[in-house]
């Protein structure tokens, strides 16, 4: 009887171990599958984030390039206009014979090219030792003195 009890206990123990191992194996397999799903979903999400970032980067690059092209064209056009203005100034200066008018024209065009609100021209005195006021333009103060 003792032997039978021992055998029965051993049988129940082995069945418990076997069922425990089977359950553990199932839990491990389920965990591996779940971990694989988590990794796959994370990879999909990472790929999506990378794709969106690349699209945004391409949009920013395209926008920046367009702005740069526009800015470059504007700068080139402004330089062309300044060159045209300088040529026109040269023509007008060569046609002008009154020194005061020439100096006033120089100051006006210099202010235009530099986009200055005002400007003053001084000339050396006859002895060459001092500067003497000759022409003043100031739009803010609405003052225009000297010249013609």
C-alpha positions in Angstrom: 0.0 0.0 0.0 2.9 2.3 0.9 4.3 1.5 -2.5 1.1 2.3 -4.3 0.8 5.6 -2.5 4.4 6.4 -3.4 3.7 5.5 -7.1 0.5 7.6 -7.1 2.3 10.6 -5.6 5.1 10.2 -8.0 2.6 10.0 -10.9 0.7 13.1 -9.8 4.0 15.0 -9.3 5.2 14.0 -12.8 1.9 15.1 -14.3 2.1 18.4 -12.4 5.7 18.9 -13.7 4.6 18.0 -17.2 1.6 20.3 -17.1 3.7 23.1 -15.5 6.3 22.7 -18.2 3.6 22.8 -20.9 2.1 25.9 -19.4 5.5 27.5 -19.1 6.3 26.6 -22.7 2.9 28.2 -23.8 3.6 31.3 -21.7 7.1 31.6 -23.2 5.8 31.1 -26.8 3.0 33.6 -26.2 5.5 36.1 -24.8 7.9 35.6 -27.7 5.0 36.2 -30.2 3.9 39.3 -28.3 7.4 40.6 -28.2 7.8 40.0 -31.9 4.5 41.9 -32.5 5.7 44.8 -30.3 9.0 45.0 -32.2 7.2 44.8 -35.6 4.8 47.5 -34.6 7.6 49.7 -33.2 9.5 49.2 -36.5 6.4 50.2 -38.5 5.9 53.3 -36.3 9.6 54.2 -36.6 9.5 53.8 -40.4 6.4 56.0 -40.5 8.1 58.6 -38.3 11.2 58.5 -40.5 9.1 58.7 -43.7 7.2 61.8 -42.3 10.4 63.4 -41.2 11.9 62.9 -44.7 8.8 64.3 -46.4 8.9 67.4 -44.1 12.6 67.8 -44.7 12.1 67.6 -48.4 9.3 70.2 -48.2 11.6 72.5 -46.1 14.4 72.0 -48.6 12.2 72.8 -51.5 10.8 75.8 -49.8 14.2 77.1 -48.9 15.5 76.6 -52.4 12.6 78.5 -53.8 13.1 81.4 -51.3 16.8 81.4 -52.1 16.1 81.6 -55.9 13.6 84.4 -55.4 15.9 86.3 -53.1 18.8 85.9 -55.6 16.7 87.1 -58.5 15.6 90.1 -56.4 19.2 90.9 -55.5 20.3 90.6 -59.1 17.5 92.8 -60.3 18.4 95.4 -57.6 22.1 95.3 -58.7 21.0 95.7 -62.4 18.9 98.7 -61.4 21.8 100.3 -59.4 24.1 99.8 -62.4 21.5 101.3 -64.7 21.1 104.2 -62.3 24.9 104.7 -62.1 25.1 104.8 -65.9 22.3 107.3 -66.1 24.1 109.4 -63.4 27.2 109.3 -65.5 25.4 110.5 -68.5 23.6 113.3 -66.6 26.8 114.4 -64.9 28.7 114.6 -68.2 25.8 116.8 -69.5 25.8 119.1 -66.5 28.2 122.1 -66.3 27.2 123.7 -63.0 29.4 122.3 -60.2 26.7 122.9 -57.5 24.1 120.9 -59.6 26.6 118.1 -60.1 27.3 117.9 -56.4 23.6 117.9 -55.6 23.0 115.2 -58.1 25.9 113.1 -56.7 24.4 113.4 -53.2 20.9 112.5 -54.4 22.0 109.4 -56.3 24.4 108.3 -53.4 21.4 108.5 -51.0 19.3 106.6 -53.5 21.8 103.8 -54.0 22.5 103.5 -50.2 18.9 104.0 -49.3 20.0 106.7 -46.9 17.5 109.1 -45.2 20.0 111.9 -45.4 23.4 113.0 -46.5 25.8 115.8 -46.4 28.7 116.8 -48.8 31.6 118.8 -47.6 34.3 120.2 -49.9 37.9 121.1 -49.1 38.4 124.9 -48.7 40.7 126.5 -51.3 43.7 126.2 -49.0 42.9 122.5 -48.6 43.1 122.6 -44.8 39.5 122.4 -43.8 36.2 120.9 -44.9 33.3 123.3 -45.7 29.7 122.4 -45.8 28.2 122.4 -49.3 25.0 120.3 -49.6 22.6 118.8 -47.0 19.6 116.5 -47.7 17.5 115.0 -44.9 14.1 113.6 -45.6 13.0 113.0 -42.0 13.8 116.6 -41.0 12.6 117.8 -44.4 15.8 119.9 -44.7 17.6 120.6 -48.0 20.4 123.2 -47.9 23.1 124.3 -50.2 23.6 123.2 -53.7 21.4 124.9 -56.3 
